[in-house]
Amino acid sequence: MYSDNGTTFVGADRQMTVAYRSALRDPNFLNLTASDNVSWNFIPPSAPHFGGLWEAGVRSVKTHLRRVLGNHMLTFEEFSTLLCRIEACLNSRPIAPLSDTLEDYEGLTPGHFLVGSALTVNPEPSLLDLHENRLSRWQLVRHVTERFWKLWSNDYLNTLQQRAKWRKVKPPIKTGQLVLLRNPLLPPCKWELGRVTRCYPGSDGFVRVVTVKTATSEFKSPIVKLCVLPVNSEATSN
C-alpha cells in the first residue's frame, strides 16, 4: 500500500503495527495472515509528484467541485454533507472483478476496503430539471451532488477509454471479461456492469462489436460504449 507522509497515515501505520505485533501471539491469526504480505510504503517527504496517480484524482475532484459549487454559499454542515456524498461517489467506482465467475456481475470497489462491501445510496428522484431558486437547502445539496456526479463520472469513463499511441497495441476485449457500460442516465453511485459473452472480429481481425450480458438483459454493443476496468487492462498489458 502506497500513500504520502500525512500525519494521519503515519499515525495509522504506527498503531496498526503495534496491533499487528500483539495479534501475532494468536495462532489462529497467524494461520490467516501467513500468505498476506502487506506493507505500507510512504513516498519521499515534500514530493507530492511521486503520488501522481492519486494526486490526479484529487485534482479532478477539486476541479469539478469548483464548477458545480459556483457562487453557492454553504454552511459547514451542508458542505460536510456534500463532501460525504461526493466521497461515496468516488469510492463506488468499480476497479476490478470480484471473481471470474461468468454469472457474477459485481466489481471490486474502494468501498470494499472501507466497509467490506459496495457503497449504495437510497433511490431519489432527480433534481437536475428544477431551477435552483425552487430548491430547499437539502435539495440544493442533492442538486450539487448530481451535477458533480454527471461531470466526474463522464470524466472518469473517458480516462478508461483513452486511446494508446499507434505504436502501442491496446489489449483486445476478451470473452468473459467484466466491462463497465457507459450510461449517462444512471444516478450517483450506480454503475452498470456486464460480461462479454461473444466477440465479433472484423475483416482486419479487430473486435469492434461484442455481445454483453448484464444481470437483466443481453445485447450487442460497440466497444466504444464499453470501458475495461483499470486493473484488468493493466494486468492484461503487463
N, C-alpha and C positions, 0 to 999 in steps of 0.2 A: 504494500500500500504506500502511495506517494502523496505528500502534501507539503505545504510551505511550513515556515517556522512560527506559525501563530501560537500565541501563548496557550490557547485552548487545546490545540493539537499536542503541543509538548506536554502539557499537564495531563491530558488524557493518556498519552503514551506512558508517562510515568506511573499513573495509577493502574493502568492495565497490566503493566509489567509486574507491579507488586502483587496484583490479584492473580496473575498467571503463576507466579512463583509459589504462592500459597496454595493454589489449586493443584500443583504438581504432586502434592502429598496424597492426593486421592487416586488410587489405582484405576478406577473407572474413568476418570478424566484423562488419564494418560493413554488409555486404550482408544478413546475417542479422538484424541488430538495427535496420535502417533504419526499420521500421514499428512497433517497440516503443517506447512512451513510458511507461516505468515509473519512478515516483518514490516516494521514501519520505517520508511525511508523519508528523510527530510531533504529538501533542496537546499543549496547553499544560502546563507543569510544575505539579505539585500539583493537577491537575484530573482525577481518575480518572472523574468523571461524564461527561466528554467521550467516553470509550470505553465507553458503556453497553452496546453490543452484545456485546463480548467479556467485559465485567465480569459481565453476566448469566449467561453461560456458566460463568464461574469460580465464581460463587455457587451455581449448580446443582450443579456437581461437588462443591464443599465440603459442601453440604447432604446429598447422597446418600452421600458418603464417610463423613460423621459417623454417618449412620444405620446403614450396613452394618458399620462397624467396632465400634460399641458399646463394650464393655469389653475387646475383644481387645487383647492386648499383643504387638505385632510387633517383630521385630528390625529393624535398619537395612536388611539385605539383603532381608528379606521385604517391608518397606514399600516399598523401591525397586522391587522386582519388581511389587508390586501397582500402583504408580503407572504403571509402564511398560505394564502390561496395560490399565489404565484409559485411558491416553493412546491406545493403539491403538483402543479402542472409540470414543473421541471423534473421532479422525481417520479413521474408517472411514465416517462418515455421508455419504450422497450429497447433494450440494448443487445439481447441475445435470447435464443430459445431456451426454455426451461428443460426441455427434454427432446429427444429425437423421435418421439412417437408421432406418427403422421396424424393422429386424431387429436393431438394436443395443440391448441392454438394460443396458449398463454406464453408470454415472453417474460424474461427476467428484467426487472426494472430497478433503479436505485432505491425505490421504496422497499424492496425485499431486504435490502441490507439495513434499513432503518427500523421497520416494524415487522419484518418477516413475511409480508405479503404485498400485493399490489395496492396502490393507493386508489381509493374510489371516492366519489362525491355524490351527493344527493341529486337526482334529476331535477332540474329547474327550467322554467321557460326562458327563452332567450329575451334579452332586453335591448338588443342592438337596434331594433327598429323604432324604439321610443326616443323621443327627444330628451336631452339631459335635464331640461328645466321641469320635466314632469316626474322626475325620479326622486325618491326619498334618499336619505343618506345611505341606507343599507343597499338599496337598489343601485346607487351610484358606484359602490364598491364592486358589486357584481358586474355592472356595466363595464367598468375599467378592466376587471379580470377577463371578461370575454374578449374585449378588444386586444388585450395583451396576448391571450391565447391564439387569436387569429393571426397576429403578426409573428409571434415567436414560433408557433408550430409550423407555419409555412416556411419560415427561415430555416428551421431545423431540418425539415424534409428536403429542402434544397441542398443543404450540406451533405445529406446522404446520397444525393443524385449528382454530385459533381463529376464532371467528365474528366477522365485522365488524359494526359497528352498522348499524341498519336504513337509515340514510341512505347508507351506502357499499355499492355493489353489488359483490359478490365476483365476480371473473372466472370464467366457466364453464369446466369441463373440456372440452378440445377433442380431436378425433380425432388420433391420432399423438403425443399428449403422453406423456412419460415420467412415471410416477407411482410412488410408494412404497406398498407394500401393508403393512397392519398385520397382523403375525403374531407373537403373543406366545410362540410355541414356538421361535423362531429362537435359535441360540447366539450368544455375543458376536461382534461384528464381522461378523455376517451380516445382510444386508438383502435383501429381495425386491422387485425392480423389474419393471415391466411397461409395455407400451404400450397406450394406449386405442385400440381398433380401431373401436368404434361407440358412439354415444351414443343414449339413449332419452329424449327430452324428454317431459314430462308435458303434461296439458291446459293448464297455465298457461305452458308454454314452458320451464320449468326442468328441467335434466337431473339426475335423481336415481339413475339406473341406467346403467351402461356395461358394455361388453364389454372385458375386459382380456386381453391376450396376453402371457404370460411366455415364458421360454426353454424351458419344458417343457409348458405347457398353455395353454388359452384358456377363459375362463369369464365369466359375468356377475357383477357385484359392485355393491353400493350405494356411492355416493360417500363415505359415512361411514366406509368401510373403506379409503379411499384418501387419500393425502397428496400434494399437489402440491409438487414440490421448491421450496425457498425462492427460488432465483434465478429460476426460471420464473415464479413468482407475482409477484415484484417487477417483472420485465420486462414481464409482461402488464398489470399495473395501471398502470405508467408509460406 
